[in-house]
Amino acid sequence: MPTRFSHHCSSAEPAFAPPLPPAESRNRREFLWNLGGGLGGIALATLLGDAGLLADSGSPAPAADLNGGLHHRAKARRVVQLFMSGAASQCDTFDYKPELIKRNGQAFDPGEKVELFQSSPGPCMASPWGWKQYGQCGKWMSDLVPQLATCVDEMAFIHSMVSKSNVHGPATFMQNTGFVLPGFPSMGAWLSYGLGSMNHDLPTFVVLPDMRGFAPNGPGNWSAGFLPATHQGTLIRPSAANPIADLFAPSDVTFATRDSEACWSN
């Protein structure tokens, strides 16, 4: 027998929203409410929120005495993330693997099947560069990065990170958002959300892409995901004639004038 589905509403849950009254029977109060509940209401709520004039919603807000922090004083003023898709391996730069050196040339056998992109694993290969310990912490660094090695006492290395995929697209999402699927906020979006902005006239999260092209997933790597769109990355191309796309109207547009653009900017 075919499965039958039904929906039961509790006494506190209306099954359907009540219909709006016809336009000709609406009073002024209903008209203003419907008008304010649209885009105008969204803009008004934003302005009132920035001015601190909204009622307390119960959600945490950045505190002035905490330098913008939510529950403790914010120390970071800016964050620079260098995301290098296809960059040098960590095993050749800062992740010292003595066991890999020991097994150099031996068959790769992790103890279980490993799904690879389009090949079979070859023998283990040790890094072709030498390794030395640097700084008071004794961090092992490759001879490939001798200048970087002089700064190890001022750096933090995270060796516990793993990936759920070695396919470029999902792995790129994993690197930037922490998830292999799209739709989640990037690290820059979270930092914008958590640290806020010191200047509302400038974007909080700025992206400077590789002039040769995007990494896999393109703009999805700096998406705001489910956070407000204001936290997504603003793409800037320093060498382009118009570094920020859609910031100005095209030159062949007739309905946009200098005066109309000035009105919107003000």
C-alpha positions as CSV (number, residue, x, y, z in Angstrom):
1,M,0.0,0.0,0.0
2,P,1.3,3.5,-0.7
3,T,2.6,5.4,2.3
4,R,0.3,8.2,3.4
5,F,1.8,11.3,5.0
6,S,0.0,13.8,7.3
7,H,1.0,16.8,9.3
8,H,-0.4,17.6,12.8
9,C,-0.1,21.0,14.3
10,S,0.0,21.7,18.0
11,S,-2.2,24.4,19.5
12,A,0.8,26.8,19.6
13,E,1.6,26.2,15.9
14,P,-0.8,27.7,13.3
15,A,-1.1,25.5,10.3
16,F,-1.2,28.4,7.9
17,A,-0.3,32.1,8.1
18,P,-3.4,34.3,8.1
19,P,-4.0,35.9,4.7
20,L,-3.3,39.6,4.3
21,P,-6.3,41.8,4.0
22,P,-7.1,43.2,0.5
23,A,-5.1,46.4,-0.3
24,E,-8.2,48.5,-0.3
25,S,-9.2,47.5,3.2
26,R,-5.8,48.0,4.8
27,N,-5.4,50.8,7.3
28,R,-2.4,53.1,7.6
29,R,-0.8,51.0,10.4
30,E,-0.9,47.8,8.3
31,F,0.4,49.6,5.2
32,L,3.4,51.0,7.1
33,W,4.1,47.7,8.7
34,N,4.1,45.8,5.4
35,L,6.3,48.6,3.9
36,G,8.7,48.4,6.8
37,G,8.9,44.7,6.8
38,G,10.5,44.7,3.3
39,L,13.9,45.9,2.1
40,G,13.3,49.2,3.8
41,G,12.9,47.5,7.1
42,I,16.0,45.5,6.6
43,A,18.0,48.7,5.9
44,L,16.4,50.4,8.9
45,A,17.3,47.5,11.2
46,T,20.9,47.6,10.0
47,L,21.1,51.4,10.7
48,L,19.5,51.1,14.1
49,G,21.8,48.1,15.0
50,D,24.9,50.0,14.0
51,A,23.8,52.9,16.2
52,G,23.0,50.6,19.1
53,L,19.3,51.6,19.2
54,L,17.8,48.1,18.8
55,A,16.3,46.2,21.7
56,D,18.6,43.5,23.1
57,S,18.1,40.3,21.2
58,G,20.0,38.2,23.6
59,S,22.9,37.5,21.2
60,P,26.4,38.7,22.1
61,A,27.6,41.9,20.6
62,P,31.2,43.3,20.4
63,A,32.0,45.4,23.5
64,A,33.8,48.7,23.2
65,D,35.8,48.1,26.4
66,L,36.9,44.7,25.0
67,N,38.3,46.3,21.8
68,G,35.5,44.7,19.8
69,G,35.7,41.3,21.5
70,L,32.7,39.3,22.4
71,H,33.8,37.8,25.8
72,H,37.5,38.8,26.2
73,R,39.6,41.6,24.9
74,A,40.4,41.2,21.2
75,K,44.2,41.3,20.6
76,A,44.4,40.6,16.8
77,R,44.1,43.7,14.6
78,R,44.5,42.0,11.3
79,V,45.0,38.5,9.9
80,V,46.8,37.6,6.6
81,Q,46.2,34.2,5.2
82,L,48.5,32.9,2.4
83,F,46.5,30.1,0.7
84,M,48.8,28.6,-1.9
85,S,47.0,25.9,-3.9
86,G,49.5,23.4,-5.1
87,A,52.3,24.8,-3.0
88,A,55.4,23.0,-1.7
89,S,54.7,19.9,0.5
90,Q,54.8,20.2,4.2
91,C,57.1,17.2,4.1
92,D,59.7,19.3,2.2
93,T,59.4,22.5,4.4
94,F,58.5,22.2,8.1
95,D,57.0,18.8,8.8
96,Y,60.0,16.6,9.7
97,K,59.4,12.9,9.0
98,P,62.2,10.7,10.3
99,E,60.1,7.6,9.6
100,L,59.8,8.7,5.9
101,I,63.6,9.1,5.7
102,K,64.0,5.6,7.2
103,R,61.6,4.0,4.7
104,N,62.9,5.9,1.6
105,G,62.5,3.6,-1.4
106,Q,60.3,1.1,0.3
107,A,56.8,0.2,-0.9
108,F,54.1,2.5,0.4
109,D,51.9,0.5,2.8
110,P,49.8,2.5,5.2
111,G,47.9,-0.7,6.3
112,E,44.7,-0.1,4.4
113,K,43.6,1.0,0.9
114,V,44.1,4.6,0.0
115,E,41.9,6.3,-2.6
116,L,44.1,8.3,-4.9
117,F,43.0,10.7,-7.6
118,Q,44.2,9.0,-10.8
119,S,47.3,6.9,-10.0
120,S,48.7,4.1,-7.8
121,P,51.1,4.9,-4.9
122,G,54.8,4.5,-5.7
123,P,57.6,3.8,-3.2
124,C,58.2,6.2,-0.2
125,M,60.4,9.1,-1.0
126,A,62.3,11.1,1.6
127,S,62.6,14.8,1.2
128,P,65.6,15.7,-1.1
129,W,66.6,18.5,1.3
130,G,68.4,18.3,4.6
131,W,66.9,19.1,8.0
132,K,68.2,21.1,11.0
133,Q,66.8,22.2,14.4
134,Y,66.3,25.9,14.9
135,G,65.5,28.4,17.7
136,Q,65.0,27.8,21.4
137,C,62.1,25.5,20.6
138,G,64.3,23.2,18.5
139,K,61.9,23.1,15.6
140,W,63.1,20.9,12.7
141,M,63.1,22.9,9.4
142,S,64.1,22.0,5.9
143,D,67.1,23.5,4.2
144,L,64.7,24.7,1.6
145,V,63.5,27.5,3.8
146,P,66.6,28.7,5.8
147,Q,65.2,32.3,6.2
148,L,61.9,31.2,7.5
149,A,63.7,28.8,9.9
150,T,65.2,31.8,11.8
151,C,61.6,32.8,12.9
152,V,60.4,29.5,14.3
153,D,60.2,30.8,17.9
154,E,57.7,33.4,16.8
155,M,55.6,30.9,14.8
156,A,53.0,28.3,15.7
157,F,52.9,25.0,13.7
158,I,49.9,22.7,13.7
159,H,50.9,19.1,12.9
160,S,47.6,17.5,13.9
161,M,45.5,18.6,10.9
162,V,44.3,15.9,8.5
163,S,42.1,16.0,5.4
164,K,39.1,13.9,4.5
165,S,39.9,14.1,0.8
166,N,43.0,14.5,-1.5
167,V,40.9,15.5,-4.5
168,H,41.7,19.1,-5.3
169,G,38.2,20.6,-5.1
170,P,37.0,19.1,-1.8
171,A,40.5,19.5,-0.3
172,T,40.5,23.2,-1.2
173,F,37.1,23.6,0.5
174,M,38.5,21.7,3.5
175,Q,41.5,24.0,3.7
176,N,39.4,27.2,3.6
177,T,36.2,26.3,5.4
178,G,36.9,23.1,7.4
179,F,34.4,21.1,5.3
180,V,34.7,19.2,2.1
181,L,31.3,20.4,0.9
182,P,30.4,23.9,-0.3
183,G,28.1,26.3,1.6
184,F,30.2,26.9,4.7
185,P,31.9,30.2,5.7
186,S,35.5,30.6,4.9
187,M,38.1,31.4,7.6
188,G,38.2,35.1,6.4
189,A,34.4,35.3,6.8
190,W,34.6,33.9,10.4
191,L,37.3,36.4,11.2
192,S,35.2,39.2,9.9
193,Y,32.3,38.0,11.9
194,G,34.3,37.5,15.1
195,L,36.7,40.5,15.0
196,G,34.4,43.0,13.2
197,S,35.7,46.1,11.4
198,M,37.6,49.2,12.5
199,N,36.3,51.1,9.5
200,H,32.9,50.7,8.0
201,D,34.0,52.5,4.8
202,L,36.3,49.7,3.8
203,P,35.7,45.9,3.5
204,T,36.8,43.8,6.4
205,F,37.7,40.7,4.4
206,V,39.8,41.4,1.2
207,V,41.0,38.8,-1.3
208,L,44.0,39.2,-3.5
209,P,43.9,36.3,-6.1
210,D,46.7,34.8,-8.0
211,M,47.0,36.8,-11.3
212,R,47.3,33.5,-13.1
213,G,43.8,32.3,-12.1
214,F,41.7,31.0,-9.3
215,A,42.3,27.9,-7.2
216,P,39.7,25.1,-7.5
217,N,36.2,26.3,-6.5
218,G,37.1,29.9,-7.3
219,P,35.1,32.5,-5.2
220,G,33.6,29.6,-3.1
221,N,36.9,29.7,-1.2
222,W,36.1,33.1,0.3
223,S,32.3,32.7,0.6
224,A,30.4,33.8,3.7
225,G,28.4,30.6,3.5
226,F,25.4,30.9,5.9
227,L,26.8,34.1,7.6
228,P,25.6,37.5,6.4
229,A,26.9,38.4,2.9
230,T,28.8,41.4,4.4
231,H,31.4,38.9,5.7
232,Q,32.3,37.5,2.3
233,G,35.6,38.4,0.7
234,T,35.9,41.4,-1.5
235,L,37.9,40.5,-4.5
236,I,40.6,43.1,-5.5
237,R,42.7,42.9,-8.6
238,P,45.5,45.5,-8.0
239,S,46.7,45.5,-11.6
240,A,43.3,45.8,-13.3
241,A,41.9,49.1,-14.6
242,N,38.9,48.6,-12.3
243,P,40.3,46.7,-9.3
244,I,36.9,46.0,-7.7
245,A,34.2,44.7,-10.1
246,D,30.8,46.5,-10.2
247,L,32.0,49.3,-8.0
248,F,31.3,51.8,-10.8
249,A,28.7,51.8,-13.5
250,P,29.9,50.9,-17.0
251,S,30.8,53.9,-19.2
252,D,28.1,53.0,-21.8
253,V,25.2,53.2,-19.2
254,T,23.0,56.2,-19.8
255,F,20.8,56.0,-16.8
256,A,23.7,56.3,-14.3
257,T,25.2,59.8,-14.0
258,R,27.9,61.3,-11.8
259,D,25.1,63.0,-9.7
260,S,23.1,59.8,-9.3
261,E,26.2,57.8,-8.3
262,A,27.1,60.5,-5.7
263,C,23.5,60.2,-4.3
264,W,23.9,56.5,-3.7
265,S,27.4,56.8,-2.2
266,N,26.1,59.4,0.3
